[in-house]
């Protein structure tokens, strides 16, 4: 480290402006001249040159231990890193408003596996699933159990009523996490419920589209306790894989792995090749038919060259 530089962690990134938590306090920073400010995200470890009046310049980034990313929205194939140096991602979907969709969940889970991160499934707004004035999520418990049976921690929550909040708080303790998911599922409300001293903006669902409005417009890392941070990230209306090859996608479905090594062909894509042990496992009920169908859709519904792109 250069003398007079401080090491810190980026806790807020917004339009080229950053807040960095250091041993001496939070410093408001800009990136050094010539650097790409868009490449700095919450969770990044950086070196800061302090300036007068509590300001500073981010001089360099330290190597990332992990990252969670997606393909940038639109037609470009660039990577957008959402948060860095995470231990896990908490994928938040709503039981209702917007409706729970396994296809969306499977995209996030596959990306978490590809990034080498643990994943927690959080289904929020369970109070709305049975409300008389809301379209219910049929068999929600059974649908969620599919993911519990393949080893994911599944937490059912209601930020409004406090259901499941203690369990979510336990899952976040001592870890660096990011809450990710579509707009309107209640990520900011969950963080406020887990850490009551935190005040984050929330918004309602658009009545015309049924989709969430973007409330969180910047990414921030919130300290929950010693060694515990959680990133609040903007809602995503598109979530595309960044450079997950067709050969890698099956590995990202964790329940496929015990069967893949039994396939007749080493390069089996598990679509219609003879001697495919994954397809046999589906037929035997060892692998969820629904998850397998989602895998086929991802394999065939968004190819870009030799890589999968799904929005």
Rosetta blueprint (number, residue, H / E / L):
1 X L
2 X L
3 X L
4 X L
5 X E
6 X E
7 X E
8 X E
9 X E
10 X E
11 X E
12 X E
13 X E
14 X E
15 X L
16 X L
17 X E
18 X E
19 X E
20 X E
21 X E
22 X E
23 X L
24 X L
25 X E
26 X E
27 X E
28 X E
29 X E
30 X E
31 X E
32 X L
33 X L
34 X L
35 X L
36 X L
37 X H
38 X H
39 X H
40 X L
41 X L
42 X L
43 X L
44 X L
45 X E
46 X E
47 X E
48 X E
49 X E
50 X E
51 X E
52 X L
53 X L
54 X L
55 X E
56 X E
57 X E
58 X E
59 X E
60 X E
61 X E
62 X L
63 X L
64 X L
65 X L
66 X L
67 X E
68 X E
69 X E
70 X E
71 X E
72 X L
73 X L
74 X L
75 X L
76 X L
77 X L
78 X L
79 X E
80 X E
81 X E
82 X E
83 X E
84 X E
85 X L
86 X L
87 X L
88 X E
89 X E
90 X E
91 X E
92 X E
93 X E
94 X E
95 X L
96 X L
97 X L
98 X L
99 X L
100 X L
101 X L
102 X H
103 X H
104 X H
105 X H
106 X H
107 X H
108 X H
109 X H
110 X H
111 X H
112 X H
113 X H
114 X H
115 X L
116 X L
117 X L
118 X E
119 X E
120 X E
121 X E
122 X E
123 X E
124 X E
125 X L
126 X H
127 X H
128 X H
129 X H
130 X L
131 X L
132 X L
133 X L
134 X L
135 X L
136 X L
137 X L
138 X L
139 X L
140 X H
141 X H
142 X H
143 X H
144 X H
145 X H
146 X H
147 X H
148 X H
149 X H
150 X L
151 X L
152 X L
153 X E
154 X E
155 X E
156 X E
157 X L
158 X E
159 X L
160 X L
161 X L
162 X L
163 X E
164 X L
165 X H
166 X H
167 X H
168 X H
169 X H
170 X H
171 X H
172 X H
173 X L
174 X L
175 X L
176 X E
177 X E
178 X E
179 X E
180 X E
181 X L
182 X L
183 X L
184 X L
185 X L
186 X L
187 X H
188 X H
189 X H
190 X H
191 X H
192 X H
193 X H
194 X H
195 X L
196 X L
197 X L
198 X L
199 X L
200 X L
201 X L
202 X L
203 X L
204 X L
205 X E
206 X L
207 X L
208 X L
209 X L
210 X L
211 X L
212 X E
213 X L
214 X L
215 X L
216 X L
217 X L
218 X L
219 X E
220 X E
221 X E
222 X E
223 X E
224 X E
225 X E
226 X L
227 X L
228 X E
229 X E
230 X E
231 X E
232 X E
233 X L
234 X L
235 X L
236 X L
237 X L
238 X L
239 X L
240 X E
241 X L
242 X L
243 X L
244 X E
245 X E
246 X H
247 X H
248 X H
249 X H
250 X H
251 X H
252 X H
253 X L
254 X H
255 X H
256 X H
257 X H
258 X H
259 X H
260 X H
261 X L
262 X L
263 X L
264 X L
265 X L
266 X L
267 X L
268 X L
269 X L
270 X L
271 X L
272 X L
273 X L
274 X L
275 X L
276 X L
277 X H
278 X H
279 X H
280 X H
281 X H
282 X H
283 X H
284 X L
285 X L
286 X L
287 X L
288 X L
289 X H
290 X H
291 X H
292 X H
293 X H
294 X H
295 X H
296 X H
297 X H
298 X H
299 X H
300 X H
301 X L
302 X L
303 X E
304 X E
305 X L
306 X L
307 X E
308 X E
309 X L
310 X L
311 X L
